[in-house]
């Protein structure tokens, strides 16, 4: 089956559909009527449809009744022509670029929304050469390399348990061109669709936004393989050859405009020093100022619930975007026994589980450049640490079958609660000193009428690291060579009062949005509520203690009131607090 066999021969109908906004379903009927009349003018056809290149039909030559005119169908279609302004696919085909911009402003998540059958808004815009709409989608955050999950009409119909003609109808509604119903489109990106139809304008827009020309569809085709125009072929060939250079240049420009520190601070509350240390190390790696023979290794130290795991996830998200294989997490509490090494690298020959392989080796085989998180590494058995030492020192690991996986470009992050109490106590002492110094400074500045300085970032002193933390690490791991392979030991500190207030506000906003979305209930609160919740903060549990306090003191009351019928749809609930009652105050609802 030739993929390029896509166009309907009746150009008039294609024109009506694209220019006059004729409804696709009626236009499809018009198409069938024209085929009947052109090839079988004296025949009454009861069953006719197109499959691939063949025309299947049943004819009755004895019936000489004239086929009804199709012009009334066109008239009806023009009268009732219109589109759903809340459907992004209809909006792309029949709405303006300004309407799409307004829609995406109100519905930002729709930009990468997949249709039930697998395609995305970007695919529809590219296939129909809606290059202005295409640019709007890309500006709004659409992934230029998002692949189509649609295979072909028959497979989708079988999977969704619906009639193939319904799939064809919906497919033709969104994709103006008559694609071959038997062709496989799975894995097509917007670049593939634009190349398939020789849509020069759409191709140029996609190239401006860094679409990857090397991606292959399930059928093994790159975009350049689908082009039939020589000029466009030369354009794509030149883009392919220079893609890596262009990509690196654009990424460098983006990093200058929007540094990693700013990206991470959008997701991580506080921990400014930790963010700066990690960002600096990754910047050295990205720009080629690191040892290529060894991977980058971090050890994150601090209490539970203060952002260690989340920072590792955000590093993976930054480096690998939407690639799920870009982040590998291992809970080291599952590797406390000697025999559990096999779970990581696989069992040796002759042992149970030999054919299954190890979790870490399998995941690194998929993506040897991944960000690998070893959570609570202090709980791992010493034999596991031996495996990690080889991984950190040589950038390679050998599985149970003897296969070696090279992962020198991977980033390894270990988290640990070792010395967490000492770090927390030292940080609180430093903050108290800073607070006292700030009061003196503010008093002096107010007398001088000078502008006040911003809040100072708390740094762990080198003396504390050398005399307190390092001995604890050495005592536990008992291997200097293991600690010597760590590039950066990163310290996570307890949250300050301003940071706690931000956490409380985010947690309350989450439940506010959920209440409005699920129950159509509006929630409001005052600053006293935030003050009471902050009072429940536990240094040992970090942000989790705030989350649990919100659930206990606020969400539990909302759920009970909702169950008792006290709050219903369109109700406004005010959360208030009395700070004079209880240990930290009392929270109650006002309906």
PyMOL commands that set and color helices and strands:
alter all, ss='L'
color gray80, all
select helices_A, chain A and resi 11-19+24-39+71-80+88-94+97-106+108-112+121-127+131-139+153-160+164-174+190-196+200-208+223-226+230-241+243-257+260-267+272-286+308-320+324-326+332-334+338-345+359-366+377-379+382-394+420-448+462-477+480-484+497-519+527-534+543-563
alter helices_A, ss='H'
color red, helices_A
select strands_A, chain A and resi 48-51+54-57+296-301+327-331+371-375+396-398+404-406+411-416+488-491+522-525+572-578+586-590
alter strands_A, ss='S'
color yellow, strands_A
deselect
rebuild
show_as cartoon
